[in-house]
Amino acid sequence: MRGETRAIPASDLVNEARGLFAAQFRLALVAGHDDERGLRVVYTFLAPGERPVELHVALDPSTRAGVSLAALSFPASRFERELFDLYGIEPVGHPQRRPLIRHAHWPEWYHPMAAGTGPAPTLHPDEGGYPFIAVEGPGVYEIPVGPVHAGLIEPGHFRFSVVGETILKMKARLWFTHKGIERLVEGKTVDEVMTIAERVSGDSAVAHGLAFVRALEDALDIAVAPDVEARRGVALELERLYNHVGDLGALANDVGFGLANALALTLRERLLRLNERVSGHRLLRGVVTPGGARLLDLPTSRELDEIEARVDEITSMTLGQSIVLDRFTGTGVLSLDAARDLGVVGVVARASGVDLDARRDHPVDGVTLAPTAKRSGGDVLARYLVRRDEVTSSLAALRAITSIDVTSHLDRTRGTGDGLGIVEGWRGPVVHRIELVEGRVTRLKIVDPSFLNWPAVAVALVDTIVPDFPLVNKSFNLSYAGNDL
């Protein structure tokens, strides 16, 4: 997506960012770079209906000092903490630069993405621990949960400060499985990185694969035919369907309504089998290719009608139970003001009344636009209803695509350039920014919506009772893998 690039001195960053925020842009991505082009930071701003704006700021490698935007943007404050942990770039003026990715077993000098760092050093015991802020007062006690959880849940530590059953504060500590993906892809070919991109977060193979491919096509100035984008749209909506259906059942299950979950799991399995018939893979891997898309078939009208009838049955049954409505309503509220201040995106944002949807805000030719599902309650019920409404929208979008060619692919992937890819995945917008030199990736920055949305879970839990934590957490359903890059 071709945008505007501005190379500015660090001293101009705050004023430039302030102007973009005033024009309703949001900070979607911050990428550090420490390579032959020098030490620099790229700030990517997005706004509905507008071309992206990138601010490129060169820094002095001898001081590694940057400028903080934390006073203007909460997401900026977290991107800056990430920059320090990985690159050693000091965000001068940051009000609370605590570790974000860094765990205490990393040596103090170790910044893995800084040039010349070399292989990972011997890790030290986690002696210091994480500097959690203690909540003190009569009757306050702590409940530590994780990082190891039952079942297949990925690792994350949740520290609750509680009075009785009421949560005063919750702090999530993530990045226990930080994989170093952005370092891993450096120097690899497009095909090699494509394999990794589809596996960033297993339930978002299409969203991350497509974001990478769009960034590549943007870097190489490749025009993609509308029918190719239509094929990609089929896969993206099928991915949205099976994940939302799973969540509709899981939310019912978290309040003890197992019947709805059993029906939803049965339907989800049917959707996974549909994915395999349409694409050759249950999780839709391999559909998106550079310049093209590969599909074997399309869902039939009968299949789509049956899916819609089953979803209507499940959601009507769920919402018809007074005990379910009682548990959903007013639980885990994220207000409109809080959602805006935190910079949340996707389902979470739309359930709180924030009108953002990359399918509409950053459209591409050939993709049938689904109406944006939006609610205003900001509670578990609102997040449930947004998912239900998005299922309906996805089915409508799939019905509009009645015929496609079987396959297409682009072989020209060698070249040099920078590019940006934006995709509204089922959780929210996935953004990839690529730098390419002669067909090899020199830098790939990835922002999964979970990175922006995880802080909102803690805000929504204030004054919620401890037994409702699993329900609230599931209503956000954020990715550990997409966060712990």
Backbone torsions as a table, in degrees:
resi	resn	phi	psi	omega
1	MET	NA	103.2	-176.4
2	ARG	-63.1	128.3	-179.8
3	GLY	-129.6	-166.7	179.9
4	GLU	-101.1	132.9	179.1
5	THR	-114.1	129.6	178.6
6	ARG	-125.3	117.5	172.7
7	ALA	-88.9	118.1	-173.9
8	ILE	-131.2	154.9	172.0
9	PRO	-72.4	155.9	-179.3
10	ALA	-57.6	-31.5	-178.1
11	SER	-66.3	-18.9	-179.5
12	ASP	-96.1	-4.6	-171.1
13	LEU	-61.0	-47.0	-175.8
14	VAL	-61.8	-45.6	-179.0
15	ASN	-66.2	-40.6	177.9
16	GLU	-63.3	-45.1	179.9
17	ALA	-65.2	-40.9	179.3
18	ARG	-59.2	-41.5	178.0
19	GLY	-64.4	-39.0	178.9
20	LEU	-68.9	-40.9	176.6
21	PHE	-62.5	-39.1	178.5
22	ALA	-64.3	-28.2	178.1
23	ALA	-88.8	14.9	175.3
24	GLN	72.4	24.4	169.5
25	PHE	-82.1	154.0	173.0
26	ARG	-119.2	152.5	177.9
27	LEU	-83.3	108.6	-173.7
28	ALA	-95.8	-23.3	-173.3
29	LEU	-162.1	140.6	170.7
30	VAL	-130.8	123.0	-175.9
31	ALA	-120.3	125.6	172.2
32	GLY	-84.9	151.2	178.3
33	HIS	-142.2	133.2	175.4
34	ASP	-142.7	86.7	-172.2
35	ASP	-147.7	-160.5	-177.0
36	GLU	-66.1	-17.1	176.1
37	ARG	-87.9	2.6	175.3
38	GLY	101.7	175.7	175.7
39	LEU	-83.6	121.0	-175.2
40	ARG	-154.0	163.4	176.9
41	VAL	-130.6	136.0	178.2
42	VAL	-112.2	126.4	179.1
43	TYR	-110.3	122.1	-178.7
44	THR	-108.6	123.9	-179.1
45	PHE	-114.4	137.6	179.1
46	LEU	-126.0	147.8	174.2
47	ALA	-146.3	146.2	-179.7
48	PRO	-55.8	127.8	176.0
49	GLY	75.2	4.1	-178.2
50	GLU	-114.8	153.3	173.5
51	ARG	-68.6	146.0	176.2
52	PRO	-60.4	149.9	175.2
53	VAL	-120.3	128.4	177.7
54	GLU	-115.9	130.1	173.5
55	LEU	-104.2	121.9	179.6
56	HIS	-106.4	120.1	-175.8
57	VAL	-120.3	116.3	175.8
58	ALA	-84.1	139.7	-178.0
59	LEU	-120.0	158.1	177.7
60	ASP	-79.5	116.0	-177.5
61	PRO	-68.0	-17.1	-179.7
62	SER	-75.8	-28.4	179.7
63	THR	-107.1	-26.1	-177.6
64	ARG	52.5	39.2	-178.6
65	ALA	-102.3	128.6	175.3
66	GLY	-111.8	-171.3	178.9
67	VAL	-119.3	134.1	-177.2
68	SER	-87.4	138.1	171.5
69	LEU	-105.6	12.9	-173.8
70	ALA	-60.2	-29.7	179.8
71	ALA	-70.3	-18.5	-178.9
72	LEU	-102.4	-24.3	-169.8
73	SER	-151.7	125.2	175.7
74	PHE	-65.4	-44.5	175.9
75	PRO	-56.9	-36.7	178.6
76	ALA	-60.1	-38.6	-178.4
77	SER	-61.2	-35.2	-179.9
78	ARG	-79.7	-39.2	174.4
79	PHE	-58.4	-38.8	-178.5
80	GLU	-68.8	-37.1	175.8
81	ARG	-65.5	-38.3	176.1
82	GLU	-63.3	-42.7	178.9
83	LEU	-59.5	-41.5	179.7
84	PHE	-67.2	-45.1	-177.6
85	ASP	-61.4	-40.4	-173.9
86	LEU	-91.0	-33.4	-173.8
87	TYR	-116.1	-13.8	-174.3
88	GLY	73.8	19.7	177.4
89	ILE	-82.9	114.9	-175.3
90	GLU	-81.3	118.9	178.1
91	PRO	-81.8	89.2	-175.5
92	VAL	-62.4	125.4	-178.5
93	GLY	97.7	-0.8	178.5
94	HIS	-68.1	131.8	-174.5
95	PRO	-74.0	-22.3	-175.2
96	GLN	-156.3	74.0	-175.6
97	ARG	-84.1	71.3	173.7
98	ARG	-84.2	162.0	178.5
99	PRO	-59.1	146.0	174.7
100	LEU	-115.5	-65.5	177.7
101	ILE	-84.3	-36.2	-173.8
102	ARG	-63.0	128.5	170.8
103	HIS	-103.9	160.8	-170.2
104	ALA	-67.8	-12.2	178.6
105	HIS	-83.6	-5.8	172.7
106	TRP	-76.6	136.5	171.6
107	PRO	-59.2	148.8	-174.4
108	GLU	-58.1	-33.9	-176.8
109	TRP	-82.3	-8.5	-167.5
110	TYR	-83.3	117.8	174.6
111	HIS	-129.5	97.6	-164.3
112	PRO	-63.0	-23.6	-178.3
113	MET	-94.9	-3.8	178.8
114	ALA	-71.6	143.3	-179.6
115	ALA	-60.1	137.8	176.6
116	GLY	79.2	8.0	-178.5
117	THR	-65.9	-36.6	179.9
118	GLY	81.9	-169.9	-178.4
119	PRO	-66.5	160.4	-179.0
120	ALA	-59.7	134.7	179.5
121	PRO	-79.9	175.4	172.8
122	THR	-63.7	129.5	-177.9
123	LEU	-85.4	142.9	-179.0
124	HIS	-90.9	159.0	174.0
125	PRO	-59.3	149.4	-179.5
126	ASP	-78.7	69.5	-172.4
127	GLU	-78.1	-40.5	-175.0
128	GLY	-78.4	-28.6	-177.0
129	GLY	71.6	176.9	-178.8
130	TYR	-89.1	138.8	-177.1
131	PRO	-78.1	71.6	176.2
132	PHE	-64.1	143.1	176.3
133	ILE	-87.1	118.0	-177.8
134	ALA	-78.2	139.5	173.2
135	VAL	-100.3	124.3	-176.1
136	GLU	-116.4	154.1	178.0
137	GLY	149.5	168.8	-178.5
138	PRO	-59.6	127.6	174.8
139	GLY	80.0	2.2	-178.2
140	VAL	-81.7	132.1	174.5
141	TYR	-139.1	165.1	-176.9
142	GLU	-109.9	144.4	172.6
143	ILE	-122.0	109.8	174.9
144	PRO	-88.1	133.2	-179.9
145	VAL	-128.4	126.1	178.1
146	GLY	82.0	-174.9	16.3
147	PRO	-79.0	-14.1	179.3
148	VAL	-87.3	128.3	-178.1
149	HIS	-120.9	165.5	177.7
150	ALA	-72.2	155.8	175.2
151	GLY	72.6	-141.6	-174.2
152	LEU	-104.1	12.5	-179.1
153	ILE	-66.3	136.9	179.6
154	GLU	-74.7	163.5	-172.4
155	PRO	-74.7	134.2	174.1
156	GLY	-162.8	140.7	-179.1
157	HIS	-104.5	132.0	179.0
158	PHE	-121.2	121.9	-178.0
159	ARG	-110.5	112.6	-177.5
160	PHE	-100.9	133.1	167.7
161	SER	-106.3	122.1	-164.7
162	VAL	-134.4	145.4	165.3
163	VAL	-120.0	119.6	-173.5
164	GLY	64.0	-118.4	173.9
165	GLU	-108.4	-1.2	-174.3
166	THR	-87.1	128.9	-179.5
167	ILE	-81.1	121.4	173.5
168	LEU	-87.6	-37.9	-176.6
169	LYS	-157.4	141.8	172.7
170	MET	-131.7	132.6	176.3
171	LYS	-118.8	125.2	177.0
172	ALA	-96.9	130.2	175.9
173	ARG	-114.7	113.9	-174.6
174	LEU	-113.6	-158.7	177.2
175	TRP	67.2	24.8	173.9
176	PHE	-71.2	-21.2	179.7
177	THR	-120.1	38.3	177.0
178	HIS	-58.5	123.7	-168.0
179	LYS	-101.3	-11.0	-178.8
180	GLY	67.4	36.2	-176.3
181	ILE	-61.1	-39.4	-175.4
182	GLU	-66.8	-30.3	172.8
183	ARG	-77.9	-37.3	-177.1
184	LEU	-59.1	-37.4	-174.0
185	VAL	-81.4	-12.5	-175.1
186	GLU	-61.4	128.6	178.0
187	GLY	84.7	-2.6	-178.1
188	LYS	-86.5	159.5	177.0
189	THR	-74.5	167.0	179.8
190	VAL	-59.9	-43.7	-179.1
191	ASP	-64.0	-39.0	178.9
192	GLU	-65.2	-41.9	-179.1
193	VAL	-71.5	-32.7	178.2
194	MET	-58.9	-41.4	178.0
195	THR	-60.5	-40.4	179.6
196	ILE	-71.6	-42.7	-176.3
197	ALA	-58.7	-40.3	-179.5
198	GLU	-67.7	-13.1	-176.4
199	ARG	-113.2	11.5	176.8
200	VAL	-56.6	-48.1	175.7
201	SER	-141.5	114.9	-166.7
202	GLY	-55.8	-31.8	-178.7
203	ASP	-85.4	3.1	-179.5
204	SER	-130.2	42.3	-177.1
205	ALA	-61.7	-41.6	-178.8
206	VAL	-70.6	-45.0	-176.6
207	ALA	-60.5	-48.3	-179.2
208	HIS	-73.6	-38.1	176.9
209	GLY	-62.6	-42.2	-179.0
210	LEU	-70.7	-37.6	177.6
211	ALA	-62.5	-41.2	177.6
212	PHE	-64.3	-45.6	-177.7
213	VAL	-65.0	-40.4	178.4
214	ARG	-65.4	-37.2	175.9
215	ALA	-63.3	-41.9	177.9
216	LEU	-61.8	-47.5	-179.2
217	GLU	-64.3	-34.4	176.0
218	ASP	-66.6	-42.2	-179.3
219	ALA	-63.9	-36.4	-177.4
220	LEU	-96.3	3.1	179.3
221	ASP	55.8	50.0	-179.1
222	ILE	-100.1	125.7	176.0
223	ALA	-86.2	132.9	-177.8
224	VAL	-108.5	132.8	-177.5
225	ALA	-65.5	146.7	-180.0
226	PRO	-57.0	-35.8	-179.2
227	ASP	-68.5	-27.7	175.2
228	VAL	-67.9	-44.8	178.5
229	GLU	-64.2	-31.1	177.5
230	ALA	-64.7	-42.5	177.5
231	ARG	-61.7	-42.8	177.8
232	ARG	-62.4	-38.6	178.7
233	GLY	-62.3	-35.3	176.4
234	VAL	-60.0	-48.9	-178.6
235	ALA	-64.0	-40.0	-178.4
236	LEU	-64.6	-40.1	179.9
237	GLU	-74.4	-32.7	174.4
238	LEU	-65.3	-37.2	176.4
239	GLU	-65.1	-40.4	178.2
240	ARG	-63.3	-40.6	-177.1
241	LEU	-61.8	-54.4	-172.3
242	TYR	-67.7	-30.5	177.9
243	ASN	-74.3	-43.7	179.1
244	HIS	-65.0	-39.9	178.6
245	VAL	-61.8	-42.2	176.6
246	GLY	-60.2	-40.1	179.6
247	ASP	-69.1	-36.8	178.3
248	LEU	-59.7	-38.7	177.0
249	GLY	-73.7	-41.9	-177.0
250	ALA	-65.3	-37.0	178.0
251	LEU	-65.1	-41.1	175.9
252	ALA	-63.1	-39.6	-178.8
253	ASN	-64.3	-33.5	-178.3
254	ASP	-71.1	-10.9	172.5
255	VAL	-112.3	19.1	172.7
256	GLY	87.0	8.4	-179.4
257	PHE	-97.6	76.2	-173.0
258	GLY	-67.5	-26.9	-178.4
259	LEU	-60.8	-45.9	179.5
260	ALA	-61.4	-37.7	179.6
261	ASN	-67.2	-39.9	178.6
262	ALA	-61.5	-42.4	178.6
263	LEU	-67.3	-39.3	179.8
264	ALA	-67.3	-39.4	178.6
265	LEU	-65.5	-37.0	176.4
266	THR	-63.1	-44.2	178.9
267	LEU	-66.9	-39.0	178.3
268	ARG	-60.8	-40.8	177.4
269	GLU	-62.6	-38.9	176.8
270	ARG	-62.9	-38.7	179.3
271	LEU	-67.4	-38.5	177.3
272	LEU	-64.3	-37.5	176.7
273	ARG	-68.9	-35.6	174.2
274	LEU	-63.2	-42.3	176.5
275	ASN	-56.3	-43.4	-177.9
276	GLU	-65.6	-38.7	179.1
277	ARG	-68.0	-39.9	-176.1
278	VAL	-75.7	-35.6	-171.1
279	SER	-120.8	-17.7	-174.2
280	GLY	92.9	0.1	-178.8
281	HIS	-147.3	134.0	-176.7
282	ARG	-62.2	-33.0	179.4
283	LEU	-100.1	12.6	172.0
284	LEU	68.8	23.2	174.8
285	ARG	-70.9	146.0	177.0
286	GLY	88.6	-3.6	178.9
287	VAL	-70.8	-49.0	-175.0
288	VAL	-84.7	131.6	177.1
289	THR	-133.9	159.4	176.9
290	PRO	-57.1	118.3	179.8
291	GLY	76.7	0.4	-174.2
292	GLY	-154.6	-164.9	178.4
293	ALA	-161.4	149.3	-179.4
294	ARG	-121.3	115.8	173.5
295	LEU	-128.0	146.0	178.5
296	LEU	-95.9	-25.1	-173.1
297	ASP	-165.7	177.5	174.0
298	LEU	-122.5	151.7	171.6
299	PRO	-61.5	141.9	177.8
300	THR	-82.1	160.7	177.1
301	SER	-59.7	-38.2	179.6
302	ARG	-63.6	-42.9	178.7
303	GLU	-61.7	-44.0	-179.3
304	LEU	-64.9	-39.1	178.0
305	ASP	-64.5	-40.3	179.9
306	GLU	-66.8	-40.0	177.8
307	ILE	-62.1	-44.8	-179.2
308	GLU	-62.8	-41.1	179.3
309	ALA	-64.1	-39.9	179.6
310	ARG	-68.0	-40.8	178.4
311	VAL	-64.7	-41.9	176.9
312	ASP	-59.4	-41.6	178.7
313	GLU	-61.7	-46.7	-176.6
314	ILE	-66.0	-46.9	-176.2
315	THR	-71.9	-37.9	177.6
316	SER	-64.6	-42.1	178.0
317	MET	-62.6	-43.1	-178.0
318	THR	-65.8	-51.9	-176.1
319	LEU	-73.6	-12.1	176.4
320	GLY	-82.3	-3.9	179.2
321	GLN	-94.7	119.9	-176.3
322	SER	-62.5	-34.3	-178.9
323	ILE	-68.3	-34.0	177.2
324	VAL	-67.4	-47.7	179.2
325	LEU	-60.3	-37.5	179.6
326	ASP	-63.9	-40.4	-179.8
327	ARG	-74.8	-33.3	-178.4
328	PHE	-77.3	-38.8	-169.8
329	THR	-76.6	126.5	177.3
330	GLY	75.2	9.7	-178.5
331	THR	-100.4	132.1	176.9
332	GLY	61.8	50.7	-174.3
333	VAL	-76.9	128.5	170.0
334	LEU	-114.1	107.2	-174.7
335	SER	-69.1	164.2	177.4
336	LEU	-59.6	-45.0	-179.7
337	ASP	-62.8	-42.4	179.2
338	ALA	-65.4	-41.0	179.4
339	ALA	-61.4	-41.7	178.6
340	ARG	-67.8	-44.1	-178.4
341	ASP	-63.4	-38.1	-177.9
342	LEU	-80.3	-17.9	-179.5
343	GLY	74.1	34.4	-179.2
344	VAL	-72.5	163.1	-175.1
345	VAL	-138.9	173.7	170.9
346	GLY	69.5	-147.6	-178.6
347	VAL	-55.5	-43.1	-178.3
348	VAL	-61.1	-44.4	-179.9
349	ALA	-65.8	-46.5	-176.0
350	ARG	-66.9	-28.8	177.2
351	ALA	-71.7	-17.8	177.5
352	SER	-101.9	6.7	176.0
353	GLY	95.7	5.4	178.1
354	VAL	-85.4	120.8	-171.8
355	ASP	-91.3	79.7	177.7
356	LEU	-127.9	131.6	175.9
357	ASP	-159.0	112.6	-175.1
358	ALA	-63.6	-25.2	177.8
359	ARG	-61.6	-35.0	178.8
360	ARG	-93.7	-39.2	-173.6
361	ASP	-75.7	-28.4	179.9
362	HIS	-134.5	67.5	-171.5
363	PRO	-72.7	158.0	173.9
364	VAL	-127.5	151.8	-179.5
365	ASP	-62.7	141.0	174.1
366	GLY	92.5	-9.6	-179.6
367	VAL	-98.0	124.1	177.3
368	THR	-74.7	120.9	-175.7
369	LEU	-76.4	127.4	173.7
370	ALA	-88.1	141.9	177.7
371	PRO	-61.7	141.3	-178.0
372	THR	-71.9	126.2	176.4
373	ALA	-88.0	124.5	-176.4
374	LYS	-142.2	142.1	175.5
375	ARG	-131.3	173.3	-176.5
376	SER	-124.0	-4.9	-174.0
377	GLY	-73.7	-34.0	-179.8
378	GLY	70.9	10.5	-178.8
379	ASP	-106.4	-174.8	179.4
380	VAL	-58.4	-41.1	180.0
381	LEU	-60.3	-43.6	-179.8
382	ALA	-62.9	-41.0	179.3
383	ARG	-68.9	-33.2	173.9
384	TYR	-64.1	-46.6	-176.4
385	LEU	-67.6	-35.7	176.0
386	VAL	-61.8	-42.6	177.6
387	ARG	-62.3	-45.2	178.8
388	ARG	-59.3	-45.7	-178.6
389	ASP	-66.7	-34.3	179.0
390	GLU	-70.1	-30.5	173.2
391	VAL	-60.2	-46.7	178.6
392	THR	-60.4	-43.2	179.8
393	SER	-64.9	-41.0	179.5
394	SER	-63.8	-41.6	178.1
395	LEU	-62.9	-39.6	177.6
396	ALA	-64.1	-40.4	178.9
397	ALA	-65.4	-40.1	179.3
398	LEU	-67.2	-35.9	178.5
399	ARG	-64.6	-30.0	-177.3
400	ALA	-73.1	-16.9	179.8
401	ILE	-100.6	104.1	-170.5
402	THR	-102.8	-20.5	-179.7
403	SER	-152.6	144.7	178.2
404	ILE	-147.1	157.2	168.2
405	ASP	-73.7	161.7	-174.2
406	VAL	-70.4	-45.2	-171.6
407	THR	-158.5	160.3	169.8
408	SER	-161.2	156.3	-177.6
409	HIS	-157.8	148.7	179.1
410	LEU	-110.5	128.0	-179.4
411	ASP	-90.0	-18.4	-176.1
412	ARG	-82.3	95.4	178.3
413	THR	-120.8	2.2	175.8
414	ARG	-88.6	141.6	179.8
415	GLY	159.6	-178.2	-177.8
416	THR	-132.3	136.2	177.7
417	GLY	165.8	173.7	175.7
418	ASP	-113.9	144.0	-178.6
419	GLY	-151.0	161.0	-178.0
420	LEU	-128.7	134.0	176.2
421	GLY	-123.1	131.2	-177.6
422	ILE	-127.5	127.1	-178.9
423	VAL	-139.4	133.3	174.0
424	GLU	-84.7	92.3	175.1
425	GLY	-72.5	-178.0	-174.6
426	TRP	-71.2	-25.6	174.6
427	ARG	-84.9	-30.0	-175.1
428	GLY	155.7	-166.4	-173.8
429	PRO	-72.1	129.2	172.7
430	VAL	-102.8	128.8	-177.6
431	VAL	-124.9	128.3	174.8
432	HIS	-121.4	134.5	172.8
433	ARG	-121.5	126.5	-172.8
434	ILE	-118.4	145.4	165.8
435	GLU	-122.8	127.9	-169.9
436	LEU	-126.3	134.3	175.4
437	VAL	-129.3	113.0	178.9
438	GLU	49.9	46.9	173.8
439	GLY	80.7	2.9	176.6
440	ARG	-115.7	140.6	-177.7
441	VAL	-79.2	120.0	176.0
442	THR	-97.6	-21.0	177.9
443	ARG	-158.6	132.9	173.4
444	LEU	-135.3	116.0	174.6
445	LYS	-104.9	129.8	-176.7
446	ILE	-119.6	133.4	171.7
447	VAL	-125.7	110.4	173.4
448	ASP	-86.7	146.5	179.8
449	PRO	-57.6	-24.5	-179.8
450	SER	-63.2	-33.4	178.4
451	PHE	-58.9	-39.2	-178.5
452	LEU	-81.1	-25.9	-171.3
453	ASN	-96.3	-20.5	-176.9
454	TRP	-56.2	-41.7	-179.7
455	PRO	-60.2	-25.1	-177.9
456	ALA	-70.3	-24.6	178.4
457	VAL	-60.2	-44.1	-179.6
458	ALA	-63.5	-38.7	179.9
459	VAL	-67.0	-42.2	-179.3
460	ALA	-67.6	-21.9	-176.9
461	LEU	-84.4	-12.2	-179.4
462	VAL	-60.1	129.4	-178.8
463	ASP	69.8	11.8	172.9
464	THR	-93.7	151.3	179.7
465	ILE	-82.4	151.9	-176.8
466	VAL	-54.9	-42.8	-179.3
467	PRO	-60.8	-17.7	179.2
468	ASP	-89.9	-0.8	179.1
469	PHE	-58.2	-48.6	-179.9
470	PRO	-58.5	-37.4	-179.7
471	LEU	-66.4	-47.4	-179.5
472	VAL	-64.6	-44.5	-179.7
473	ASN	-60.6	-42.4	178.7
474	LYS	-67.1	-32.7	-179.8
475	SER	-67.3	-24.5	171.4
476	PHE	-84.6	-41.3	-179.7
477	ASN	43.7	64.2	-178.6
478	LEU	-90.2	159.1	-176.6
479	SER	-93.3	128.3	170.3
480	TYR	-73.7	-43.9	-177.3
481	ALA	-62.8	-42.8	179.4
482	GLY	-67.9	-25.0	178.0
483	ASN	-83.6	-43.2	-173.0
484	ASP	-87.7	60.2	-174.8
485	LEU	-71.2	NA	NA
